[in-house]
Amino acid sequence: MNINKIVKIILAIVAIAGVAAAVYLAVKKLTAKKEPEYYDDNDFFECDNDLEIIDVKAQEAPAEAEEAPAQEEAAE
């Protein structure tokens, strides 16, 4: 036998095996059992469940700060 014939036969066998492997992987991927995806609410909402405490006095402080210069001007 000629070496060229042997190489062609080996290449044909490798090509057929490659096509078979590609078909097998494609069928396996398309027919894979689909598992449901579970989502956690914390993935969507950035909430650490820590409540922010705001003092009412802290909110009134700027209003008092604005009144103080007006009272100083009236005193002068």
PDB file of N, CA, C and O in Angstrom, chain B, residues numbered from 101:
ATOM      1  N   MET B 101       0.839  -1.190   0.000  1.00  0.00           N
ATOM      2  CA  MET B 101       0.000   0.000   0.000  1.00  0.00           C
ATOM      3  C   MET B 101       0.877   1.244   0.000  1.00  0.00           C
ATOM      4  O   MET B 101       2.012   1.267   0.477  1.00  0.00           O
ATOM      5  N   ASN B 102       0.291   2.228  -0.547  1.00  0.00           N
ATOM      6  CA  ASN B 102       0.976   3.505  -0.623  1.00  0.00           C
ATOM      7  C   ASN B 102       0.739   4.291   0.669  1.00  0.00           C
ATOM      8  O   ASN B 102      -0.340   4.187   1.252  1.00  0.00           O
ATOM      9  N   ILE B 103       1.711   5.069   1.127  1.00  0.00           N
ATOM     10  CA  ILE B 103       1.587   5.839   2.373  1.00  0.00           C
ATOM     11  C   ILE B 103       0.484   6.882   2.228  1.00  0.00           C
ATOM     12  O   ILE B 103      -0.200   7.184   3.207  1.00  0.00           O
ATOM     13  N   ASN B 104       0.293   7.436   1.043  1.00  0.00           N
ATOM     14  CA  ASN B 104      -0.752   8.438   0.829  1.00  0.00           C
ATOM     15  C   ASN B 104      -2.132   7.852   1.086  1.00  0.00           C
ATOM     16  O   ASN B 104      -2.998   8.528   1.642  1.00  0.00           O
ATOM     17  N   LYS B 105      -2.346   6.589   0.684  1.00  0.00           N
ATOM     18  CA  LYS B 105      -3.646   5.950   0.906  1.00  0.00           C
ATOM     19  C   LYS B 105      -3.885   5.743   2.403  1.00  0.00           C
ATOM     20  O   LYS B 105      -4.995   5.946   2.896  1.00  0.00           O
ATOM     21  N   ILE B 106      -2.850   5.343   3.108  1.00  0.00           N
ATOM     22  CA  ILE B 106      -2.980   5.108   4.554  1.00  0.00           C
ATOM     23  C   ILE B 106      -3.309   6.427   5.260  1.00  0.00           C
ATOM     24  O   ILE B 106      -4.172   6.451   6.138  1.00  0.00           O
ATOM     25  N   VAL B 107      -2.642   7.514   4.896  1.00  0.00           N
ATOM     26  CA  VAL B 107      -2.881   8.828   5.509  1.00  0.00           C
ATOM     27  C   VAL B 107      -4.298   9.301   5.188  1.00  0.00           C
ATOM     28  O   VAL B 107      -4.966   9.858   6.059  1.00  0.00           O
ATOM     29  N   LYS B 108      -4.768   9.092   3.966  1.00  0.00           N
ATOM     30  CA  LYS B 108      -6.125   9.490   3.597  1.00  0.00           C
ATOM     31  C   LYS B 108      -7.164   8.699   4.390  1.00  0.00           C
ATOM     32  O   LYS B 108      -8.179   9.258   4.805  1.00  0.00           O
ATOM     33  N   ILE B 109      -6.925   7.423   4.602  1.00  0.00           N
ATOM     34  CA  ILE B 109      -7.866   6.595   5.377  1.00  0.00           C
ATOM     35  C   ILE B 109      -7.908   7.077   6.828  1.00  0.00           C
ATOM     36  O   ILE B 109      -8.984   7.186   7.416  1.00  0.00           O
ATOM     37  N   ILE B 110      -6.735   7.366   7.405  1.00  0.00           N
ATOM     38  CA  ILE B 110      -6.680   7.857   8.792  1.00  0.00           C
ATOM     39  C   ILE B 110      -7.373   9.200   8.901  1.00  0.00           C
ATOM     40  O   ILE B 110      -8.113   9.429   9.858  1.00  0.00           O
ATOM     41  N   LEU B 111      -7.153  10.098   7.943  1.00  0.00           N
ATOM     42  CA  LEU B 111      -7.803  11.399   7.967  1.00  0.00           C
ATOM     43  C   LEU B 111      -9.318  11.272   7.827  1.00  0.00           C
ATOM     44  O   LEU B 111     -10.064  12.026   8.452  1.00  0.00           O
ATOM     45  N   ALA B 112      -9.774  10.330   7.015  1.00  0.00           N
ATOM     46  CA  ALA B 112     -11.217  10.114   6.864  1.00  0.00           C
ATOM     47  C   ALA B 112     -11.816   9.615   8.167  1.00  0.00           C
ATOM     48  O   ALA B 112     -12.901  10.050   8.554  1.00  0.00           O
ATOM     49  N   ILE B 113     -11.129   8.714   8.845  1.00  0.00           N
ATOM     50  CA  ILE B 113     -11.622   8.183  10.128  1.00  0.00           C
ATOM     51  C   ILE B 113     -11.677   9.313  11.170  1.00  0.00           C
ATOM     52  O   ILE B 113     -12.642   9.410  11.928  1.00  0.00           O
ATOM     53  N   VAL B 114     -10.648  10.162  11.205  1.00  0.00           N
ATOM     54  CA  VAL B 114     -10.619  11.280  12.153  1.00  0.00           C
ATOM     55  C   VAL B 114     -11.737  12.266  11.842  1.00  0.00           C
ATOM     56  O   VAL B 114     -12.382  12.773  12.760  1.00  0.00           O
ATOM     57  N   ALA B 115     -11.979  12.547  10.561  1.00  0.00           N
ATOM     58  CA  ALA B 115     -13.046  13.476  10.181  1.00  0.00           C
ATOM     59  C   ALA B 115     -14.412  12.935  10.568  1.00  0.00           C
ATOM     60  O   ALA B 115     -15.253  13.679  11.073  1.00  0.00           O
ATOM     61  N   ILE B 116     -14.642  11.650  10.339  1.00  0.00           N
ATOM     62  CA  ILE B 116     -15.929  11.035  10.704  1.00  0.00           C
ATOM     63  C   ILE B 116     -16.114  11.068  12.220  1.00  0.00           C
ATOM     64  O   ILE B 116     -17.213  11.338  12.704  1.00  0.00           O
ATOM     65  N   ALA B 117     -15.048  10.795  12.969  1.00  0.00           N
ATOM     66  CA  ALA B 117     -15.131  10.831  14.433  1.00  0.00           C
ATOM     67  C   ALA B 117     -15.408  12.259  14.915  1.00  0.00           C
ATOM     68  O   ALA B 117     -16.161  12.452  15.870  1.00  0.00           O
ATOM     69  N   GLY B 118     -14.812  13.251  14.269  1.00  0.00           N
ATOM     70  CA  GLY B 118     -15.048  14.646  14.644  1.00  0.00           C
ATOM     71  C   GLY B 118     -16.481  15.059  14.399  1.00  0.00           C
ATOM     72  O   GLY B 118     -17.084  15.725  15.240  1.00  0.00           O
ATOM     73  N   VAL B 119     -17.040  14.676  13.258  1.00  0.00           N
ATOM     74  CA  VAL B 119     -18.437  14.994  12.952  1.00  0.00           C
ATOM     75  C   VAL B 119     -19.362  14.294  13.933  1.00  0.00           C
ATOM     76  O   VAL B 119     -20.333  14.887  14.401  1.00  0.00           O
ATOM     77  N   ALA B 120     -19.069  13.035  14.249  1.00  0.00           N
ATOM     78  CA  ALA B 120     -19.902  12.295  15.205  1.00  0.00           C
ATOM     79  C   ALA B 120     -19.855  12.958  16.583  1.00  0.00           C
ATOM     80  O   ALA B 120     -20.877  13.057  17.262  1.00  0.00           O
ATOM     81  N   ALA B 121     -18.675  13.408  16.989  1.00  0.00           N
ATOM     82  CA  ALA B 121     -18.552  14.072  18.289  1.00  0.00           C
ATOM     83  C   ALA B 121     -19.325  15.388  18.299  1.00  0.00           C
ATOM     84  O   ALA B 121     -19.963  15.722  19.297  1.00  0.00           O
ATOM     85  N   ALA B 122     -19.273  16.134  17.203  1.00  0.00           N
ATOM     86  CA  ALA B 122     -20.003  17.398  17.124  1.00  0.00           C
ATOM     87  C   ALA B 122     -21.506  17.166  17.177  1.00  0.00           C
ATOM     88  O   ALA B 122     -22.221  17.902  17.856  1.00  0.00           O
ATOM     89  N   VAL B 123     -21.991  16.160  16.475  1.00  0.00           N
ATOM     90  CA  VAL B 123     -23.426  15.843  16.493  1.00  0.00           C
ATOM     91  C   VAL B 123     -23.838  15.404  17.898  1.00  0.00           C
ATOM     92  O   VAL B 123     -24.890  15.809  18.392  1.00  0.00           O
ATOM     93  N   TYR B 124     -23.013  14.578  18.540  1.00  0.00           N
ATOM     94  CA  TYR B 124     -23.326  14.108  19.892  1.00  0.00           C
ATOM     95  C   TYR B 124     -23.427  15.281  20.873  1.00  0.00           C
ATOM     96  O   TYR B 124     -24.369  15.350  21.662  1.00  0.00           O
ATOM     97  N   LEU B 125     -22.465  16.198  20.825  1.00  0.00           N
ATOM     98  CA  LEU B 125     -22.491  17.345  21.746  1.00  0.00           C
ATOM     99  C   LEU B 125     -23.671  18.271  21.460  1.00  0.00           C
ATOM    100  O   LEU B 125     -24.271  18.813  22.388  1.00  0.00           O
ATOM    101  N   ALA B 126     -24.010  18.455  20.179  1.00  0.00           N
ATOM    102  CA  ALA B 126     -25.146  19.314  19.837  1.00  0.00           C
ATOM    103  C   ALA B 126     -26.451  18.720  20.340  1.00  0.00           C
ATOM    104  O   ALA B 126     -27.284  19.431  20.901  1.00  0.00           O
ATOM    105  N   VAL B 127     -26.634  17.417  20.142  1.00  0.00           N
ATOM    106  CA  VAL B 127     -27.865  16.762  20.608  1.00  0.00           C
ATOM    107  C   VAL B 127     -27.926  16.784  22.123  1.00  0.00           C
ATOM    108  O   VAL B 127     -28.990  17.016  22.697  1.00  0.00           O
ATOM    109  N   LYS B 128     -26.796  16.544  22.781  1.00  0.00           N
ATOM    110  CA  LYS B 128     -26.768  16.546  24.246  1.00  0.00           C
ATOM    111  C   LYS B 128     -27.109  17.928  24.798  1.00  0.00           C
ATOM    112  O   LYS B 128     -27.818  18.039  25.799  1.00  0.00           O
ATOM    113  N   LYS B 129     -26.611  18.974  24.157  1.00  0.00           N
ATOM    114  CA  LYS B 129     -26.882  20.334  24.630  1.00  0.00           C
ATOM    115  C   LYS B 129     -28.341  20.718  24.386  1.00  0.00           C
ATOM    116  O   LYS B 129     -28.955  21.358  25.240  1.00  0.00           O
ATOM    117  N   LEU B 130     -28.899  20.344  23.252  1.00  0.00           N
ATOM    118  CA  LEU B 130     -30.278  20.719  22.935  1.00  0.00           C
ATOM    119  C   LEU B 130     -31.297  19.949  23.770  1.00  0.00           C
ATOM    120  O   LEU B 130     -32.381  20.460  24.051  1.00  0.00           O
ATOM    121  N   THR B 131     -30.957  18.733  24.164  1.00  0.00           N
ATOM    122  CA  THR B 131     -31.907  17.914  24.921  1.00  0.00           C
ATOM    123  C   THR B 131     -31.598  17.888  26.409  1.00  0.00           C
ATOM    124  O   THR B 131     -32.129  17.046  27.133  1.00  0.00           O
ATOM    125  N   ALA B 132     -30.757  18.788  26.873  1.00  0.00           N
ATOM    126  CA  ALA B 132     -30.400  18.821  28.296  1.00  0.00           C
ATOM    127  C   ALA B 132     -31.624  19.159  29.133  1.00  0.00           C
ATOM    128  O   ALA B 132     -32.475  19.951  28.728  1.00  0.00           O
ATOM    129  N   LYS B 133     -31.694  18.547  30.302  1.00  0.00           N
ATOM    130  CA  LYS B 133     -32.802  18.815  31.214  1.00  0.00           C
ATOM    131  C   LYS B 133     -32.682  20.241  31.724  1.00  0.00           C
ATOM    132  O   LYS B 133     -31.645  20.631  32.261  1.00  0.00           O
ATOM    133  N   LYS B 134     -33.728  21.004  31.557  1.00  0.00           N
ATOM    134  CA  LYS B 134     -33.710  22.404  31.972  1.00  0.00           C
ATOM    135  C   LYS B 134     -34.069  22.492  33.452  1.00  0.00           C
ATOM    136  O   LYS B 134     -35.135  22.044  33.874  1.00  0.00           O
ATOM    137  N   GLU B 135     -33.169  23.070  34.226  1.00  0.00           N
ATOM    138  CA  GLU B 135     -33.409  23.247  35.654  1.00  0.00           C
ATOM    139  C   GLU B 135     -33.896  24.673  35.892  1.00  0.00           C
ATOM    140  O   GLU B 135     -33.393  25.613  35.277  1.00  0.00           O
ATOM    141  N   PRO B 136     -34.861  24.833  36.769  1.00  0.00           N
ATOM    142  CA  PRO B 136     -35.367  26.192  37.035  1.00  0.00           C
ATOM    143  C   PRO B 136     -34.305  27.029  37.739  1.00  0.00           C
ATOM    144  O   PRO B 136     -33.517  26.523  38.537  1.00  0.00           O
ATOM    145  N   GLU B 137     -34.305  28.327  37.423  1.00  0.00           N
ATOM    146  CA  GLU B 137     -33.389  29.249  38.092  1.00  0.00           C
ATOM    147  C   GLU B 137     -34.119  29.910  39.241  1.00  0.00           C
ATOM    148  O   GLU B 137     -35.219  30.439  39.080  1.00  0.00           O
ATOM    149  N   TYR B 138     -33.502  29.873  40.382  1.00  0.00           N
ATOM    150  CA  TYR B 138     -34.087  30.496  41.559  1.00  0.00           C
ATOM    151  C   TYR B 138     -33.373  31.816  41.808  1.00  0.00           C
ATOM    152  O   TYR B 138     -32.144  31.885  41.794  1.00  0.00           O
ATOM    153  N   TYR B 139     -34.150  32.850  42.033  1.00  0.00           N
ATOM    154  CA  TYR B 139     -33.597  34.177  42.283  1.00  0.00           C
ATOM    155  C   TYR B 139     -33.841  34.566  43.737  1.00  0.00           C
ATOM    156  O   TYR B 139     -34.843  34.194  44.347  1.00  0.00           O
ATOM    157  N   ASP B 140     -32.918  35.305  44.253  1.00  0.00           N
ATOM    158  CA  ASP B 140     -33.032  35.826  45.607  1.00  0.00           C
ATOM    159  C   ASP B 140     -33.420  37.298  45.503  1.00  0.00           C
ATOM    160  O   ASP B 140     -32.848  38.036  44.700  1.00  0.00           O
ATOM    161  N   ASP B 141     -34.378  37.722  46.301  1.00  0.00           N
ATOM    162  CA  ASP B 141     -34.827  39.115  46.247  1.00  0.00           C
ATOM    163  C   ASP B 141     -33.690  40.091  46.540  1.00  0.00           C
ATOM    164  O   ASP B 141     -33.701  41.221  46.053  1.00  0.00           O
ATOM    165  N   ASN B 142     -32.723  39.666  47.323  1.00  0.00           N
ATOM    166  CA  ASN B 142     -31.615  40.554  47.665  1.00  0.00           C
ATOM    167  C   ASN B 142     -30.732  40.843  46.453  1.00  0.00           C
ATOM    168  O   ASN B 142     -29.949  41.793  46.468  1.00  0.00           O
ATOM    169  N   ASP B 143     -30.854  40.031  45.408  1.00  0.00           N
ATOM    170  CA  ASP B 143     -30.096  40.295  44.189  1.00  0.00           C
ATOM    171  C   ASP B 143     -30.647  41.511  43.458  1.00  0.00           C
ATOM    172  O   ASP B 143     -29.911  42.185  42.737  1.00  0.00           O
ATOM    173  N   PHE B 144     -31.920  41.797  43.633  1.00  0.00           N
ATOM    174  CA  PHE B 144     -32.565  42.866  42.893  1.00  0.00           C
ATOM    175  C   PHE B 144     -32.716  44.144  43.712  1.00  0.00           C
ATOM    176  O   PHE B 144     -32.666  45.245  43.164  1.00  0.00           O
ATOM    177  N   PHE B 145     -32.900  43.999  45.013  1.00  0.00           N
ATOM    178  CA  PHE B 145     -33.121  45.155  45.866  1.00  0.00           C
ATOM    179  C   PHE B 145     -31.974  45.269  46.854  1.00  0.00           C
ATOM    180  O   PHE B 145     -31.676  44.327  47.587  1.00  0.00           O
ATOM    181  N   GLU B 146     -31.343  46.416  46.868  1.00  0.00           N
ATOM    182  CA  GLU B 146     -30.256  46.629  47.818  1.00  0.00           C
ATOM    183  C   GLU B 146     -30.845  47.077  49.141  1.00  0.00           C
ATOM    184  O   GLU B 146     -30.944  48.271  49.425  1.00  0.00           O
ATOM    185  N   CYS B 147     -31.224  46.125  49.924  1.00  0.00           N
ATOM    186  CA  CYS B 147     -31.851  46.419  51.215  1.00  0.00           C
ATOM    187  C   CYS B 147     -31.187  45.538  52.256  1.00  0.00           C
ATOM    188  O   CYS B 147     -31.235  44.311  52.170  1.00  0.00           O
ATOM    189  N   ASP B 148     -30.576  46.164  53.223  1.00  0.00           N
ATOM    190  CA  ASP B 148     -29.928  45.387  54.271  1.00  0.00           C
ATOM    191  C   ASP B 148     -30.778  45.345  55.537  1.00  0.00           C
ATOM    192  O   ASP B 148     -30.315  44.917  56.595  1.00  0.00           O
ATOM    193  N   ASN B 149     -32.000  45.782  55.420  1.00  0.00           N
ATOM    194  CA  ASN B 149     -32.974  45.737  56.510  1.00  0.00           C
ATOM    195  C   ASN B 149     -32.532  46.537  57.732  1.00  0.00           C
ATOM    196  O   ASN B 149     -33.043  46.312  58.829  1.00  0.00           O
ATOM    197  N   ASP B 150     -31.601  47.459  57.564  1.00  0.00           N
ATOM    198  CA  ASP B 150     -31.222  48.360  58.652  1.00  0.00           C
ATOM    199  C   ASP B 150     -31.984  49.663  58.451  1.00  0.00           C
ATOM    200  O   ASP B 150     -31.840  50.332  57.428  1.00  0.00           O
ATOM    201  N   LEU B 151     -32.778  50.005  59.423  1.00  0.00           N
ATOM    202  CA  LEU B 151     -33.560  51.227  59.316  1.00  0.00           C
ATOM    203  C   LEU B 151     -32.695  52.419  59.710  1.00  0.00           C
ATOM    204  O   LEU B 151     -31.942  52.364  60.682  1.00  0.00           O
ATOM    205  N   GLU B 152     -32.813  53.471  58.956  1.00  0.00           N
ATOM    206  CA  GLU B 152     -32.055  54.675  59.264  1.00  0.00           C
ATOM    207  C   GLU B 152     -32.895  55.544  60.197  1.00  0.00           C
ATOM    208  O   GLU B 152     -34.034  55.887  59.879  1.00  0.00           O
ATOM    209  N   ILE B 153     -32.336  55.891  61.331  1.00  0.00           N
ATOM    210  CA  ILE B 153     -33.050  56.683  62.322  1.00  0.00           C
ATOM    211  C   ILE B 153     -32.696  58.152  62.112  1.00  0.00           C
ATOM    212  O   ILE B 153     -31.526  58.533  62.145  1.00  0.00           O
ATOM    213  N   ILE B 154     -33.701  58.947  61.900  1.00  0.00           N
ATOM    214  CA  ILE B 154     -33.506  60.380  61.676  1.00  0.00           C
ATOM    215  C   ILE B 154     -34.140  61.131  62.834  1.00  0.00           C
ATOM    216  O   ILE B 154     -35.326  60.968  63.123  1.00  0.00           O
ATOM    217  N   ASP B 155     -33.341  61.949  63.490  1.00  0.00           N
ATOM    218  CA  ASP B 155     -33.864  62.736  64.605  1.00  0.00           C
ATOM    219  C   ASP B 155     -34.623  63.935  64.058  1.00  0.00           C
ATOM    220  O   ASP B 155     -34.193  64.577  63.100  1.00  0.00           O
ATOM    221  N   VAL B 156     -35.757  64.225  64.682  1.00  0.00           N
ATOM    222  CA  VAL B 156     -36.552  65.373  64.253  1.00  0.00           C
ATOM    223  C   VAL B 156     -35.812  66.655  64.578  1.00  0.00           C
ATOM    224  O   VAL B 156     -35.895  67.618  63.817  1.00  0.00           O
ATOM    225  N   LYS B 157     -35.103  66.692  65.670  1.00  0.00           N
ATOM    226  CA  LYS B 157     -34.358  67.883  66.058  1.00  0.00           C
ATOM    227  C   LYS B 157     -33.285  68.212  65.018  1.00  0.00           C
ATOM    228  O   LYS B 157     -33.009  69.384  64.761  1.00  0.00           O
ATOM    229  N   ALA B 158     -32.695  67.210  64.438  1.00  0.00           N
ATOM    230  CA  ALA B 158     -31.665  67.440  63.429  1.00  0.00           C
ATOM    231  C   ALA B 158     -32.264  68.098  62.200  1.00  0.00           C
ATOM    232  O   ALA B 158     -31.577  68.865  61.525  1.00  0.00           O
ATOM    233  N   GLN B 159     -33.510  67.826  61.892  1.00  0.00           N
ATOM    234  CA  GLN B 159     -34.144  68.447  60.733  1.00  0.00           C
ATOM    235  C   GLN B 159     -34.561  69.887  61.040  1.00  0.00           C
ATOM    236  O   GLN B 159     -34.602  70.718  60.132  1.00  0.00           O
ATOM    237  N   GLU B 160     -34.865  70.191  62.282  1.00  0.00           N
ATOM    238  CA  GLU B 160     -35.276  71.539  62.651  1.00  0.00           C
ATOM    239  C   GLU B 160     -34.079  72.474  62.819  1.00  0.00           C
ATOM    240  O   GLU B 160     -34.254  73.693  62.802  1.00  0.00           O
ATOM    241  N   ALA B 161     -32.903  71.952  62.975  1.00  0.00           N
ATOM    242  CA  ALA B 161     -31.715  72.765  63.223  1.00  0.00           C
ATOM    243  C   ALA B 161     -31.447  73.765  62.096  1.00  0.00           C
ATOM    244  O   ALA B 161     -31.130  74.915  62.401  1.00  0.00           O
ATOM    245  N   PRO B 162     -31.552  73.407  60.834  1.00  0.00           N
ATOM    246  CA  PRO B 162     -31.297  74.414  59.792  1.00  0.00           C
ATOM    247  C   PRO B 162     -32.318  75.561  59.840  1.00  0.00           C
ATOM    248  O   PRO B 162     -31.962  76.704  59.553  1.00  0.00           O
ATOM    249  N   ALA B 163     -33.543  75.286  60.187  1.00  0.00           N
ATOM    250  CA  ALA B 163     -34.543  76.354  60.277  1.00  0.00           C
ATOM    251  C   ALA B 163     -34.163  77.319  61.406  1.00  0.00           C
ATOM    252  O   ALA B 163     -34.303  78.533  61.253  1.00  0.00           O
ATOM    253  N   GLU B 164     -33.694  76.800  62.515  1.00  0.00           N
ATOM    254  CA  GLU B 164     -33.277  77.648  63.626  1.00  0.00           C
ATOM    255  C   GLU B 164     -32.032  78.446  63.253  1.00  0.00           C
ATOM    256  O   GLU B 164     -31.871  79.587  63.687  1.00  0.00           O
ATOM    257  N   ALA B 165     -31.154  77.853  62.451  1.00  0.00           N
ATOM    258  CA  ALA B 165     -29.932  78.542  62.038  1.00  0.00           C
ATOM    259  C   ALA B 165     -30.272  79.724  61.136  1.00  0.00           C
ATOM    260  O   ALA B 165     -29.585  80.745  61.179  1.00  0.00           O
ATOM    261  N   GLU B 166     -31.310  79.608  60.327  1.00  0.00           N
ATOM    262  CA  GLU B 166     -31.709  80.708  59.461  1.00  0.00           C
ATOM    263  C   GLU B 166     -32.362  81.827  60.271  1.00  0.00           C
ATOM    264  O   GLU B 166     -32.229  82.997  59.911  1.00  0.00           O
ATOM    265  N   GLU B 167     -33.059  81.497  61.349  1.00  0.00           N
ATOM    266  CA  GLU B 167     -33.726  82.504  62.171  1.00  0.00           C
ATOM    267  C   GLU B 167     -32.725  83.278  63.037  1.00  0.00           C
ATOM    268  O   GLU B 167     -32.966  84.441  63.362  1.00  0.00           O
ATOM    269  N   ALA B 168     -31.628  82.661  63.407  1.00  0.00           N
ATOM    270  CA  ALA B 168     -30.655  83.295  64.288  1.00  0.00           C
ATOM    271  C   ALA B 168     -30.073  84.561  63.676  1.00  0.00           C
ATOM    272  O   ALA B 168     -30.026  85.570  64.380  1.00  0.00           O
ATOM    273  N   PRO B 169     -29.629  84.591  62.434  1.00  0.00           N
ATOM    274  CA  PRO B 169     -29.097  85.847  61.892  1.00  0.00           C
ATOM    275  C   PRO B 169     -30.192  86.922  61.798  1.00  0.00           C
ATOM    276  O   PRO B 169     -29.906  88.107  61.976  1.00  0.00           O
ATOM    277  N   ALA B 170     -31.407  86.532  61.527  1.00  0.00           N
ATOM    278  CA  ALA B 170     -32.489  87.530  61.451  1.00  0.00           C
ATOM    279  C   ALA B 170     -32.693  88.165  62.819  1.00  0.00           C
ATOM    280  O   ALA B 170     -32.943  89.367  62.907  1.00  0.00           O
ATOM    281  N   GLN B 171     -32.592  87.383  63.879  1.00  0.00           N
ATOM    282  CA  GLN B 171     -32.769  87.938  65.229  1.00  0.00           C
ATOM    283  C   GLN B 171     -31.599  88.847  65.575  1.00  0.00           C
ATOM    284  O   GLN B 171     -31.794  89.859  66.249  1.00  0.00           O
ATOM    285  N   GLU B 172     -30.378  88.512  65.128  1.00  0.00           N
ATOM    286  CA  GLU B 172     -29.196  89.341  65.395  1.00  0.00           C
ATOM    287  C   GLU B 172     -29.322  90.688  64.693  1.00  0.00           C
ATOM    288  O   GLU B 172     -28.974  91.724  65.258  1.00  0.00           O
ATOM    289  N   GLU B 173     -29.820  90.667  63.462  1.00  0.00           N
ATOM    290  CA  GLU B 173     -29.986  91.918  62.728  1.00  0.00           C
ATOM    291  C   GLU B 173     -31.047  92.798  63.393  1.00  0.00           C
ATOM    292  O   GLU B 173     -30.907  94.020  63.424  1.00  0.00           O
ATOM    293  N   ALA B 174     -32.097  92.188  63.920  1.00  0.00           N
ATOM    294  CA  ALA B 174     -33.140  92.957  64.580  1.00  0.00           C
ATOM    295  C   ALA B 174     -32.624  93.554  65.879  1.00  0.00           C
ATOM    296  O   ALA B 174     -33.042  94.642  66.274  1.00  0.00           O
ATOM    297  N   ALA B 175     -31.705  92.837  66.554  1.00  0.00           N
ATOM    298  CA  ALA B 175     -31.155  93.325  67.821  1.00  0.00           C
ATOM    299  C   ALA B 175     -30.228  94.493  67.576  1.00  0.00           C
ATOM    300  O   ALA B 175     -30.101  95.338  68.462  1.00  0.00           O
ATOM    301  N   GLU B 176     -29.575  94.599  66.440  1.00  0.00           N
ATOM    302  CA  GLU B 176     -28.630  95.677  66.159  1.00  0.00           C
ATOM    303  C   GLU B 176     -29.355  96.903  65.827  1.00  0.00           C
ATOM    304  O   GLU B 176     -28.735  97.933  65.557  1.00  0.00           O
TER     305      GLU B 176
END
